[in-house]
Amino acid sequence: MLDLLRATHHNLLRNKLRTFLTILAIFIGSFTIILNVAINTGVDSFITDQIESLGGEDFILIASEDTLDSLSSTLTSSSEPVPYNPDQTLSALTDDQLAELKSIDGLIADSFTVTRSLSVEYISRPDDEQKYLITAQALPAGDFHISLSAGRLPDQSTDAYEITLQSGYPEALGFTSDEAALDQTVTLAVKDPVTDQITNFKATVVGVQAPGVIAVNGAAVSPALADAIYAENTKYYPPAQADAAYLIQARFDTSRFTEAEIKQALEDHGYTGLTVSDIMGMVRSFFDVIMVVFSIFGGIALLAAAIGIVNTLYMSVEERTREIGLDKALGMSSGRVFAEFALEAVLLGFWGSVAGVLISMLIGHAANLAVHAEGGFLEVFPTFNLFEFTPAGILPIILLIMFISLIAGTAPALKAAHKDPIEALRYE
């Protein structure tokens, strides 16, 4: 094999310009495809982060059908208007219904969290008169992920009042950076619905969310702070109304059930479920379509490169006809001749794809720095890498291009292997 590799490299270098141009054609195709894969990986990683910020793939909202129909237009990205139904009302879930839901196979009972609407008048710093509107929400139970630019999410088990601010709030509140806001105190003001008196809740900033395309939870607050704000919001409510559960956040066992199966199980019990896929709506589909278009352009470029390989090897076979005849007359087998030309094709694909990887990585990393620099169009999304290169994305592309090169070189290699040595020696 080592001898075969040396001979193959020697043959490729016989006509350096032609070999270079063929590798250049392969490079263009591989460069296009690898950049496309890198963009796809970066976009997919960013969308995955956004999905996790909504609760993750195993997250589901559960309510009665009437309740979820009433809320669906505000929870999903659907552009379809929801018809008005005068008989449609928000139906609170009873304790028996909650127990029934927890008994459904596939739903994780310990993850059940009642969604509470928190009304906060404004946020401010204790020593500053500047006030800003803000929405706040407690995180559901379970392993919840939100991309952060600094700090952490509120502790689910603490009695302290903690808050993870949304992007942009530290600067608005007068902090020099997201990191500077950590461990500082902010004030959440809640207005009494009857007297209009303000009740202040002081909270410690423990983190800052990274910018994203989706932010449905607002500022994340600790359960203790959420309970205190909700108690203030509902202090005039009858106990039954204050404790009413209209919307349940839960998780389901994705190892045993698909989204469709868990939704069907809920429907069988008279309830409706809304998953992250429903909430995301057309966002992922939009990016998927763009990636398909990019892949088509890369495929066309690679097809052109494959044609170049065929042309290069056919010309090489014609130029080396007498040499092939001499080799076969001296005892070289047809299999060895085929292997030499086939390996030439594979090496053309290998060097072209490697060049494509190296150049695309250099350009990709430079582009990531440029688009995140001040004034760059991704400056506001520091966690969104436009190009993301991973071994899982690069290695299959190199192997695929080498395989396509082998296929493209098969016909010229067969032609060389099947040449009659006597006829080949007569070739002028």
C-alpha positions as CSV (number, residue, x, y, z in Angstrom):
1,M,0.0,0.0,0.0
2,L,2.8,2.4,0.8
3,D,4.4,1.7,-2.6
4,L,1.0,2.3,-4.2
5,L,0.6,5.6,-2.4
6,R,4.0,6.8,-3.5
7,A,3.4,5.8,-7.1
8,T,0.0,7.5,-7.1
9,H,1.3,10.7,-5.7
10,H,4.1,10.6,-8.3
11,N,1.6,10.2,-11.1
12,L,-0.5,13.1,-9.9
13,L,2.5,15.4,-9.9
14,R,3.3,14.6,-13.5
15,N,1.0,17.3,-14.6
16,K,0.9,19.7,-11.7
17,L,-1.3,22.3,-13.3
18,R,-4.0,19.8,-14.3
19,T,-3.9,18.2,-10.9
20,F,-4.1,21.6,-9.2
21,L,-7.1,22.7,-11.3
22,T,-8.9,19.4,-10.5
23,I,-8.2,19.8,-6.8
24,L,-9.4,23.4,-7.1
25,A,-12.7,22.3,-8.5
26,I,-13.1,19.8,-5.7
27,F,-12.1,22.4,-3.2
28,I,-14.8,24.7,-4.4
29,G,-17.5,22.1,-4.0
30,S,-16.2,20.9,-0.6
31,F,-15.7,24.5,0.5
32,T,-19.3,25.3,-0.3
33,I,-20.7,22.1,1.3
34,I,-18.6,22.4,4.5
35,L,-19.6,26.1,5.0
36,N,-23.2,25.1,4.5
37,V,-22.9,22.3,7.1
38,A,-21.1,24.8,9.4
39,I,-24.0,27.3,9.0
40,N,-26.5,24.5,9.5
41,T,-24.7,23.4,12.7
42,G,-24.5,26.9,14.0
43,V,-28.2,27.7,13.2
44,D,-29.3,24.3,14.6
45,S,-27.3,24.9,17.8
46,F,-28.8,28.3,18.3
47,I,-32.4,27.0,17.6
48,T,-31.8,24.2,20.0
49,D,-30.8,26.7,22.7
50,Q,-33.9,28.7,21.9
51,I,-36.0,25.5,22.2
52,E,-34.4,24.7,25.5
53,S,-35.2,28.2,26.7
54,L,-38.8,27.4,26.0
55,G,-38.6,24.2,28.1
56,G,-36.8,21.6,25.9
57,E,-38.1,18.9,23.6
58,D,-39.8,17.1,26.5
59,F,-41.7,20.2,27.7
60,I,-45.5,20.3,27.3
61,L,-48.3,22.7,28.4
62,I,-51.5,21.0,29.5
63,A,-54.9,22.5,29.9
64,S,-58.5,21.9,29.1
65,E,-59.3,22.2,25.4
66,D,-61.2,25.5,25.9
67,T,-58.4,27.0,27.9
68,L,-55.7,26.1,25.5
69,D,-57.7,27.3,22.5
70,S,-58.1,30.6,24.2
71,L,-54.4,30.9,24.9
72,S,-53.0,29.3,21.7
73,S,-52.9,32.5,19.7
74,T,-50.5,34.1,22.2
75,L,-48.4,31.0,22.8
76,T,-47.6,29.9,19.2
77,S,-46.1,31.6,16.2
78,S,-49.1,30.7,14.0
79,S,-50.4,33.5,11.8
80,E,-53.8,32.0,11.6
81,P,-56.5,34.1,13.5
82,V,-58.5,32.2,16.1
83,P,-62.3,32.4,15.6
84,Y,-64.2,34.0,18.5
85,N,-66.4,31.5,20.4
86,P,-68.7,33.1,23.0
87,D,-69.1,29.8,24.8
88,Q,-65.3,29.3,25.1
89,T,-64.0,30.1,28.6
90,L,-61.0,29.5,30.7
91,S,-61.7,26.3,32.7
92,A,-59.7,25.8,35.9
93,L,-58.5,22.3,36.7
94,T,-59.8,20.6,39.8
95,D,-57.6,18.6,42.3
96,D,-59.2,15.4,40.9
97,Q,-58.3,16.5,37.3
98,L,-54.7,17.2,38.4
99,A,-54.4,13.8,40.0
100,E,-55.8,12.3,36.8
101,L,-53.2,14.1,34.7
102,K,-50.4,12.9,37.0
103,S,-51.6,9.3,36.6
104,I,-51.2,9.4,32.7
105,D,-48.4,7.1,31.7
106,G,-45.6,9.1,30.2
107,L,-46.1,12.4,32.0
108,I,-43.6,13.0,34.8
109,A,-45.7,13.8,37.8
110,D,-42.9,15.5,39.8
111,S,-42.4,18.0,37.0
112,F,-45.9,19.5,37.2
113,T,-45.9,23.2,37.7
114,V,-48.9,25.5,37.7
115,T,-48.4,28.5,35.4
116,R,-48.9,31.7,37.3
117,S,-49.3,35.1,35.7
118,L,-47.1,37.6,37.6
119,S,-48.0,41.3,37.3
120,V,-45.0,43.6,37.9
121,E,-45.4,47.3,37.5
122,Y,-41.7,48.1,36.9
123,I,-38.1,47.3,37.8
124,S,-35.5,49.8,39.2
125,R,-32.4,50.1,41.3
126,P,-32.9,51.1,44.9
127,D,-30.7,54.2,44.5
128,D,-32.1,55.2,41.1
129,E,-35.4,56.8,40.0
130,Q,-35.2,55.4,36.5
131,K,-37.9,52.7,36.1
132,Y,-38.4,50.1,33.3
133,L,-41.3,47.8,32.4
134,I,-40.5,44.1,32.9
135,T,-42.2,40.7,32.7
136,A,-41.3,38.1,35.2
137,Q,-41.9,34.3,35.3
138,A,-40.8,31.5,37.6
139,L,-39.1,28.6,35.8
140,P,-40.9,25.2,35.6
141,A,-39.5,22.3,37.6
142,G,-36.9,20.1,36.1
143,D,-33.7,20.6,34.2
144,F,-34.4,24.0,32.6
145,H,-31.8,25.7,30.3
146,I,-31.5,29.3,29.2
147,S,-28.5,30.6,27.4
148,L,-26.8,33.1,29.7
149,S,-24.2,35.9,29.1
150,A,-23.3,36.0,32.8
151,G,-24.1,34.3,36.1
152,R,-26.7,31.5,36.6
153,L,-30.4,30.9,36.8
154,P,-32.3,31.3,40.1
155,D,-32.0,28.5,42.6
156,Q,-35.2,26.5,42.6
157,S,-34.8,25.5,46.2
158,T,-33.8,28.8,47.9
159,D,-36.0,31.0,50.0
160,A,-34.1,34.0,48.8
161,Y,-35.5,36.4,46.2
162,E,-33.3,35.9,43.1
163,I,-33.7,37.1,39.5
164,T,-32.0,36.5,36.2
165,L,-32.5,39.6,34.1
166,Q,-33.3,39.7,30.4
167,S,-30.6,40.9,28.0
168,G,-30.3,44.7,27.9
169,Y,-31.6,45.4,31.4
170,P,-28.2,45.6,33.2
171,E,-27.1,48.4,30.9
172,A,-30.5,50.2,31.2
173,L,-30.3,50.0,34.9
174,G,-26.9,51.6,34.9
175,F,-24.6,48.7,35.3
176,T,-21.4,48.9,33.3
177,S,-21.7,45.3,32.1
178,D,-23.7,42.1,32.6
179,E,-21.1,40.8,35.0
180,A,-21.2,44.0,37.0
181,A,-24.9,43.5,37.6
182,L,-24.3,40.1,39.4
183,D,-25.0,40.1,43.1
184,Q,-26.5,43.6,42.9
185,T,-30.0,44.4,44.2
186,V,-32.9,45.5,42.1
187,T,-36.4,46.4,43.1
188,L,-39.6,44.9,41.6
189,A,-42.6,47.1,42.1
190,V,-46.1,45.6,42.4
191,K,-49.1,47.9,42.4
192,D,-52.1,47.2,44.6
193,P,-55.1,46.7,42.2
194,V,-57.4,48.6,44.6
195,T,-55.3,51.3,46.4
196,D,-52.6,51.8,43.7
197,Q,-50.0,51.6,46.5
198,I,-46.7,50.2,45.4
199,T,-45.1,47.2,47.2
200,N,-41.4,46.7,46.6
201,F,-39.7,43.4,46.4
202,K,-35.9,43.5,46.5
203,A,-34.2,40.8,44.6
204,T,-30.6,39.8,44.0
205,V,-29.4,39.6,40.4
206,V,-27.8,36.2,39.9
207,G,-27.6,36.1,36.1
208,V,-28.3,37.8,32.8
209,Q,-29.9,36.0,29.8
210,A,-28.1,36.0,26.5
211,P,-30.1,37.7,23.6
212,G,-32.2,35.3,21.6
213,V,-34.9,35.3,19.0
214,I,-37.5,34.0,21.4
215,A,-38.1,35.1,25.0
216,V,-41.4,33.9,26.4
217,N,-40.5,33.6,30.0
218,G,-39.3,37.2,30.6
219,A,-37.0,37.6,33.6
220,A,-36.6,34.4,35.5
221,V,-37.3,34.7,39.2
222,S,-36.9,32.2,42.0
223,P,-40.0,30.3,43.2
224,A,-40.0,32.2,46.5
225,L,-40.1,35.6,44.7
226,A,-42.7,34.3,42.3
227,D,-44.9,33.1,45.1
228,A,-44.6,36.5,47.0
229,I,-45.5,38.5,43.9
230,Y,-48.4,36.2,43.0
231,A,-49.7,36.5,46.6
232,E,-49.6,40.3,46.3
233,N,-51.3,40.2,42.9
234,T,-54.2,38.0,44.2
235,K,-54.6,39.1,47.8
236,Y,-58.2,40.3,47.1
237,Y,-59.1,37.1,45.1
238,P,-61.4,34.5,46.7
239,P,-59.1,31.5,47.7
240,A,-60.6,29.3,45.0
241,Q,-59.8,31.8,42.3
242,A,-56.3,32.5,43.6
243,D,-55.4,28.8,43.7
244,A,-57.0,28.0,40.4
245,A,-54.8,26.1,37.9
246,Y,-55.6,26.8,34.3
247,L,-52.3,25.9,32.6
248,I,-49.9,23.2,33.7
249,Q,-46.3,23.0,32.7
250,A,-44.9,19.4,32.7
251,R,-42.4,17.1,31.1
252,F,-43.0,13.8,29.4
253,D,-40.8,10.7,28.9
254,T,-39.4,11.1,25.4
255,S,-37.6,7.7,25.6
256,R,-41.0,5.9,25.5
257,F,-43.4,8.4,23.9
258,T,-43.4,10.7,20.9
259,E,-45.1,14.1,21.0
260,A,-48.0,12.7,19.0
261,E,-48.4,9.8,21.4
262,I,-48.4,11.9,24.5
263,K,-50.8,14.4,22.9
264,Q,-53.1,11.5,22.0
265,A,-53.0,10.2,25.5
266,L,-54.0,13.6,26.8
267,E,-56.9,13.9,24.3
268,D,-58.1,10.5,25.4
269,H,-58.5,11.9,28.9
270,G,-60.2,15.1,27.6
271,Y,-57.1,17.5,27.7
272,T,-54.9,19.2,25.2
273,G,-51.2,19.5,25.1
274,L,-49.0,22.1,23.5
275,T,-45.3,21.2,22.9
276,V,-42.2,23.3,22.0
277,S,-42.6,22.3,18.4
278,D,-46.1,23.9,18.4
279,I,-44.8,27.0,20.0
280,M,-41.8,27.3,17.6
281,G,-44.2,27.1,14.7
282,M,-42.5,28.1,11.4
283,V,-39.2,29.1,12.9
284,R,-37.3,25.8,12.4
285,S,-39.1,25.1,9.1
286,F,-37.9,28.5,7.8
287,F,-34.2,27.7,8.6
288,D,-34.6,24.1,7.3
289,V,-35.7,25.4,3.9
290,I,-32.8,27.8,3.7
291,M,-30.3,25.0,4.5
292,V,-31.8,22.8,1.8
293,V,-31.3,25.6,-0.8
294,F,-27.6,26.0,0.3
295,S,-27.1,22.2,0.1
296,I,-28.4,22.2,-3.5
297,F,-25.8,24.8,-4.5
298,G,-23.1,22.8,-2.8
299,G,-24.2,19.6,-4.5
300,I,-24.1,21.3,-7.9
301,A,-20.6,22.5,-7.2
302,L,-19.5,19.0,-6.1
303,L,-21.1,17.4,-9.2
304,A,-19.0,19.8,-11.4
305,A,-15.9,18.7,-9.4
306,A,-16.8,15.0,-10.1
307,I,-17.0,15.7,-13.8
308,G,-13.5,17.3,-13.5
309,I,-12.1,14.2,-11.9
310,V,-13.5,12.0,-14.7
311,N,-11.9,14.3,-17.3
312,T,-8.6,14.5,-15.5
313,L,-8.3,10.7,-15.2
314,Y,-9.4,10.0,-18.7
315,M,-6.7,12.3,-20.0
316,S,-4.2,10.7,-17.7
317,V,-5.2,7.2,-19.1
318,E,-4.7,8.4,-22.6
319,E,-1.3,10.0,-21.9
320,R,-0.1,6.9,-20.0
321,T,-1.4,4.3,-22.5
322,R,2.0,3.1,-23.6
323,E,3.2,3.0,-19.9
324,I,0.2,1.0,-18.9
325,G,0.9,-1.5,-21.7
326,L,4.5,-1.8,-20.6
327,D,3.5,-2.3,-17.0
328,K,1.1,-5.0,-17.9
329,A,3.6,-6.7,-20.3
330,L,6.0,-6.8,-17.4
331,G,3.5,-8.6,-15.2
332,M,1.5,-5.8,-13.5
333,S,-2.0,-7.1,-12.8
334,S,-5.2,-5.4,-14.0
335,G,-6.2,-5.0,-10.4
336,R,-3.0,-3.1,-9.6
337,V,-3.6,-0.8,-12.6
338,F,-7.2,-0.2,-11.5
339,A,-6.1,0.5,-7.9
340,E,-3.6,3.1,-9.1
341,F,-6.1,5.1,-11.0
342,A,-8.8,4.6,-8.4
343,L,-6.5,5.8,-5.7
344,E,-5.6,8.8,-7.8
345,A,-9.2,9.8,-7.8
346,V,-9.5,9.2,-4.0
347,L,-6.4,11.3,-3.3
348,L,-7.8,14.1,-5.5
349,G,-11.0,14.1,-3.4
350,F,-9.0,13.9,-0.2
351,W,-6.7,16.9,-0.9
352,G,-9.5,18.9,-2.4
353,S,-11.8,18.3,0.6
354,V,-8.9,18.9,3.1
355,A,-8.2,22.2,1.5
356,G,-11.9,23.0,1.6
357,V,-12.0,22.2,5.3
358,L,-8.9,24.3,6.2
359,I,-9.9,27.4,4.2
360,S,-13.6,27.2,5.3
361,M,-12.5,27.0,8.9
362,L,-10.3,30.0,8.6
363,I,-13.0,32.0,6.8
364,G,-15.7,30.8,9.2
365,H,-13.8,31.7,12.3
366,A,-12.9,35.1,10.9
367,A,-16.5,35.7,9.9
368,N,-17.7,34.8,13.4
369,L,-15.4,37.4,14.9
370,A,-16.5,40.0,12.3
371,V,-20.3,39.5,12.7
372,H,-20.0,39.6,16.5
373,A,-17.7,42.7,16.6
374,E,-19.2,46.1,17.3
375,G,-21.5,47.0,14.5
376,G,-21.7,43.4,13.2
377,F,-25.2,42.1,12.4
378,L,-24.9,39.3,15.1
379,E,-23.6,41.7,17.8
380,V,-26.9,41.4,19.6
381,F,-26.7,37.5,19.6
382,P,-23.4,36.7,21.2
383,T,-24.3,33.0,21.6
384,F,-25.2,32.6,17.9
385,N,-22.1,31.3,16.0
386,L,-22.9,31.8,12.3
387,F,-20.3,29.0,11.5
388,E,-19.8,26.1,13.8
389,F,-17.3,23.4,12.9
390,T,-17.5,20.0,14.5
391,P,-15.7,16.7,13.8
392,A,-19.1,15.1,13.3
393,G,-19.9,17.7,10.6
394,I,-16.5,17.7,8.9
395,L,-15.3,14.0,8.7
396,P,-18.5,12.7,7.0
397,I,-18.1,15.4,4.3
398,I,-14.4,14.4,3.7
399,L,-15.4,10.7,3.4
400,L,-18.3,11.5,1.2
401,I,-16.2,13.6,-1.2
402,M,-13.6,10.8,-1.3
403,F,-16.3,8.3,-2.1
404,I,-17.8,10.5,-4.8
405,S,-14.2,10.9,-6.2
406,L,-13.8,7.1,-6.2
407,I,-17.1,6.7,-8.1
408,A,-16.0,9.4,-10.6
409,G,-12.7,7.7,-11.1
410,T,-14.1,4.2,-11.6
411,A,-14.8,4.4,-15.3
412,P,-11.3,5.7,-16.2
413,A,-9.7,3.2,-13.9
414,L,-11.6,0.3,-15.5
415,K,-10.6,1.6,-18.9
416,A,-7.0,1.6,-17.9
417,A,-7.2,-1.9,-16.3
418,H,-8.8,-3.5,-19.3
419,K,-6.3,-2.2,-21.9
420,D,-4.7,-4.8,-23.9
421,P,-0.9,-4.6,-23.4
422,I,0.0,-5.3,-27.0
423,E,-2.4,-2.6,-28.3
424,A,-1.3,-0.2,-25.6
425,L,2.4,-0.6,-26.6
426,R,1.5,0.3,-30.2
427,Y,-0.4,3.4,-29.1
428,E,1.1,6.7,-30.4
